[in-house]
Amino acid sequence: MKIGPKPGPSGPWKTHMLICLACYEDRLASVFESAPELRLFKTGEQGPVLAGRMSLPPGEPVDRVSALVACGVQLLICGAVCGCTRRMLENSGLIIHPWVRGGVDEVLAAFERGALDKLSMPGCRNRPGQGRGRCARQGRGGGGLGQVRNAAAIETDNHIGE
């Protein structure tokens, strides 16, 4: 998984990049694949500035990935994302910060401070070397028998609707 640079005195907002927040109204959508709006922000000396919005009906994940790539997005901040979509995003060269929750302003402020991990969805994490950002509850209660299912099955289970 690609993890973006940690903001600091010369944080990523100073390097002029295009970031995307997968939104539902004025907060991050619970699930990337069902986010009705993608908000694009240019980063620079003044911090993130709204650069545009894309309204997208739920549909094929490949269309969402193609739209992000066509716009030149370099970093995606989102809620849950299913495994196959995540692989498409990563293979397209995007840096992904999944499992994030919060309002748009709150998320942008956390991004600037390098504190997106403080906005992790309950029970989930997205730190380097800790399970590729999957839900921390994996493997618990595996169908009542305590069985641990394979990672691919678990990633698809994490695809929850709004």
GIGILIN-V820290 format. One record per residue. RES is the residue in three letters. PSI is psi in whole degrees, 0 to 359 (* if undefined). OMEGA is omega in radians with two decimals (NA if undefined). D_LAST is the distance of its C-alpha to the last C-alpha in Angstrom with 1 decimal. Layout:
# GIGILIN-V820290
res: {RES/RES}
psi: {PSI/PSI}
omega: {OMEGA/OMEGA}
d_last: {D_LAST/D_LAST}
This chain:
# GIGILIN-V820290
res: {MET/LYS/ILE/GLY/PRO/LYS/PRO/GLY/PRO/SER/GLY/PRO/TRP/LYS/THR/HIS/MET/LEU/ILE/CYS/LEU/ALA/CYS/TYR/GLU/ASP/ARG/LEU/ALA/SER/VAL/PHE/GLU/SER/ALA/PRO/GLU/LEU/ARG/LEU/PHE/LYS/THR/GLY/GLU/GLN/GLY/PRO/VAL/LEU/ALA/GLY/ARG/MET/SER/LEU/PRO/PRO/GLY/GLU/PRO/VAL/ASP/ARG/VAL/SER/ALA/LEU/VAL/ALA/CYS/GLY/VAL/GLN/LEU/LEU/ILE/CYS/GLY/ALA/VAL/CYS/GLY/CYS/THR/ARG/ARG/MET/LEU/GLU/ASN/SER/GLY/LEU/ILE/ILE/HIS/PRO/TRP/VAL/ARG/GLY/GLY/VAL/ASP/GLU/VAL/LEU/ALA/ALA/PHE/GLU/ARG/GLY/ALA/LEU/ASP/LYS/LEU/SER/MET/PRO/GLY/CYS/ARG/ASN/ARG/PRO/GLY/GLN/GLY/ARG/GLY/ARG/CYS/ALA/ARG/GLN/GLY/ARG/GLY/GLY/GLY/GLY/LEU/GLY/GLN/VAL/ARG/ASN/ALA/ALA/ALA/ILE/GLU/THR/ASP/ASN/HIS/ILE/GLY/GLU}
psi: {142/127/131/164/144/124/149/207/330/48/174/333/347/353/11/80/165/120/156/136/126/110/154/111/235/29/170/141/149/327/128/314/339/9/123/345/138/123/130/136/132/137/153/200/327/7/185/134/133/127/345/170/144/124/126/126/155/137/207/130/328/328/321/315/315/320/318/316/317/328/349/21/137/335/132/130/124/174/223/152/134/158/316/322/319/317/320/316/312/319/340/358/6/145/133/133/87/177/31/144/160/172/159/310/320/318/316/320/319/322/314/324/352/31/32/331/338/344/21/143/148/130/1/161/162/57/146/136/9/69/25/27/13/170/137/347/3/142/355/129/15/74/22/349/2/19/140/123/165/159/324/318/322/318/320/330/335/358/96/144/166/*}
omega: {3.09/3.07/-3.11/3.11/3.13/-3.14/3.11/3.13/3.08/-3.04/-3.05/3.14/3.11/-3.03/3.10/3.05/3.12/3.13/-3.12/2.99/3.10/-2.92/2.91/-3.02/-3.08/3.11/3.05/3.06/3.13/-3.08/-3.13/-3.04/3.14/3.12/-3.13/-3.10/3.02/3.13/-3.11/3.14/3.00/3.10/3.14/-3.08/-3.11/-3.07/-3.11/3.12/-3.13/-3.13/-3.14/3.13/3.04/3.05/-3.10/3.01/3.07/-3.12/-3.10/3.10/-3.13/3.09/3.11/3.14/3.13/3.14/3.13/-3.14/-3.13/3.13/-3.14/3.11/3.13/-3.06/3.11/3.03/-3.03/3.02/3.13/3.08/-3.11/-3.04/-3.09/3.10/3.14/3.12/3.09/3.13/-3.13/3.13/3.09/3.08/3.13/2.98/-3.04/3.00/-3.14/3.06/3.14/3.11/3.06/3.08/-3.09/-3.12/3.13/-3.14/3.12/3.11/3.11/3.10/-3.14/-3.14/-3.07/-3.04/3.13/-3.14/3.09/-3.13/3.13/3.09/-3.12/3.11/-3.09/-3.14/3.12/3.14/3.14/3.07/-3.14/2.96/3.08/3.05/3.11/-3.09/-3.10/-3.12/-3.10/3.02/3.11/3.05/-3.09/3.06/3.12/-3.11/3.14/-3.12/3.08/3.11/-3.12/-3.04/-3.12/3.13/-3.13/-3.14/-3.14/3.08/-3.09/3.12/-3.05/3.13/3.11/NA}
d_last: {24.6/25.6/25.3/26.3/29.4/29.3/30.0/33.4/36.3/35.9/32.1/30.0/29.6/33.3/33.3/31.8/28.7/25.7/22.3/18.8/15.8/12.4/11.1/8.9/11.9/14.1/12.2/10.8/7.3/5.9/6.6/9.7/9.7/6.9/8.3/10.3/13.1/15.2/17.7/21.0/23.4/27.1/28.5/32.1/34.7/32.8/29.5/26.3/26.7/24.3/25.5/23.1/19.7/18.3/16.1/14.6/13.2/11.1/14.1/16.3/15.7/19.4/19.2/16.9/19.4/22.3/21.2/21.0/24.3/26.0/25.3/26.8/23.8/25.1/22.3/18.5/16.6/13.0/10.5/10.3/12.1/13.6/17.3/18.6/16.7/17.9/21.4/21.5/20.6/23.3/25.8/25.5/26.7/23.7/23.4/19.9/18.7/15.5/13.8/14.3/12.7/14.2/15.3/16.8/20.3/19.9/18.6/21.5/24.0/23.0/23.4/26.8/27.9/26.8/24.7/21.1/21.6/21.7/18.0/16.9/13.8/15.4/17.3/16.9/19.5/20.5/24.3/26.9/28.3/25.7/23.9/22.5/19.5/18.1/16.9/20.1/19.7/20.7/23.7/23.6/24.0/24.0/24.1/26.5/29.2/28.3/28.0/26.4/24.6/24.9/22.7/21.5/20.2/18.5/16.8/15.3/14.2/12.2/9.8/6.8/3.8/0.0}
